[in-house]
Amino acid sequence: MNVRTQAVFLFAMHAEAVSLLDRTNAHEIKRVGPMVLYEFSIAGVAFGVICCGESQRFHCDRIGTEAAMLAAHTAVSEFNTSWLISAGTCGAFDPRLRVGDLISAGPIASYYDHRVPLDAFSGYSQGAYPLYECELLNQQPEVHRGIVATGHSLDLSPRCQTRLEASGAIAKEMELAAIAQYADEFGYQASGLKVVSNAAGDHGHNEFSENLVNVSLRLCDSIYLWCEALAARR
C-alpha cells in the first residue's frame, strides 16, 4: 500500500477486535490465506488491523505464536508500516491485577515455556526482544506497565510458573514475543497492549470465556483513544 500506515494492530481472535472495527468503521481490504486485513483512519491518519482468522481444519481462531508471526510478516508486506502492535487478552500472573486491567507490555518480550539448555540456544529460545513503549500509551489512565510473557498454553505448569516468577512477568499470553521477535530480526518496532481476561492458571479457561466480550470492549476503547491522541499530534 502506498499510503503510510501509522501502525498495524495484530489480533489473534476476531472477538478481541470487533468493537474496534465497529467503532472506527474499519473496512476489509484483503484476505491473505485465513487472515483478514482491515484499515481505518482517524483525522487523516491511517491504521491497519489484522485478525489471524479461522483454522479451516479445527474451526477455531488461529491463536498462538505461529499464526502471530505470520500475521507480523503479512503486516509489513501488505501495509506501508514499520510498527506492529500485538493487541489482545492475557492472563494475570501478578495477583494485584484484576480482570479488565490494561497492560502496556515492556520493556522486553520473551517466551516462558521454551527450554533449550544448550549454550547460546538457551538465550535464543527464551528471547529478550525489545518493545517500543509509546509515551502516549503509557500516559493513559489506569494502564499498567510490565513484562507480559508468551507461551503456548492456557494452563500453568509448575515449571512454567517458576520461569514466570524468574522473569518478573506480571501476565502471560500467546502471541507477543513472536511478533517482537519478528520485528527485532527484520528491523521493525513492536509494542504490546493487553487486557486481563482471567487469572493465569488451570481454571483460566472458564474466566476467559465469561469475560472475553467485556474486556475486549475495554481494550478497544483504549486503542481508539490512543489512536485519537496519536492522530492529534500529526
C-alpha positions, 0 to 999 in steps of 0.5 A: 500500500502506498499510503503510510500506515501509522501502525498495524494492530495484530489480533489473534481472535476476531472477538478481541477486535470487533468493537474496534472495527465497529467503532472506527468503521474499519473496512476489509481490504484483503484476505491473505490465506485465513487472515483478514486485513482491515484499515481505518483512519482517524483525522487523516491518519491511517491504521491497519488491523489484522485478525489471524482468522479461522483454522479451516481444519479445527474451526477455531481462531488461529491463536498462538505464536505461529499464526502471530508471526505470520500475521507480523510478516503479512503486516509489513508486506501488505501495509506501508508500516514499520510498527506492529502492535500485538493487541489482545487478552492475557492472563494475570500472573501478578495477583494485584491485577484484576480482570479488565486491567490494561497492560502496556507490555515492556520493556522486553518480550520473551517466551516462558515455556521454551527450554533449550539448555544448550549454550547460546540456544538457551538465550535464543529460545527464551528471547529478550526482544525489545518493545517500543513503549509509546509515551502516549500509551503509557500516559493513559489512565489506569494502564499498567506497565510490565513484562507480559510473557508468551507461551503456548498454553492456557494452563500453568505448569509448575515449571512454567510458573517458576520461569514466570516468577524468574522473569518478573512477568506480571501476565502471560499470553500467546502471541507477543514475543513472536511478533517482537521477535519478528520485528527485532530480526527484520528491523521493525518496532513492536509494542504490546497492549493487553487486557486481563481476561482471567487469572493465569492458571488451570481454571483460566479457561472458564474466566476467559470465556465469561469475560472475553466480550467485556474486556475486549470492549475495554481494550478497544476503547483504549486503542481508539483513544490512543489512536485519537491522541496519536492522530492529534499530534500529526 
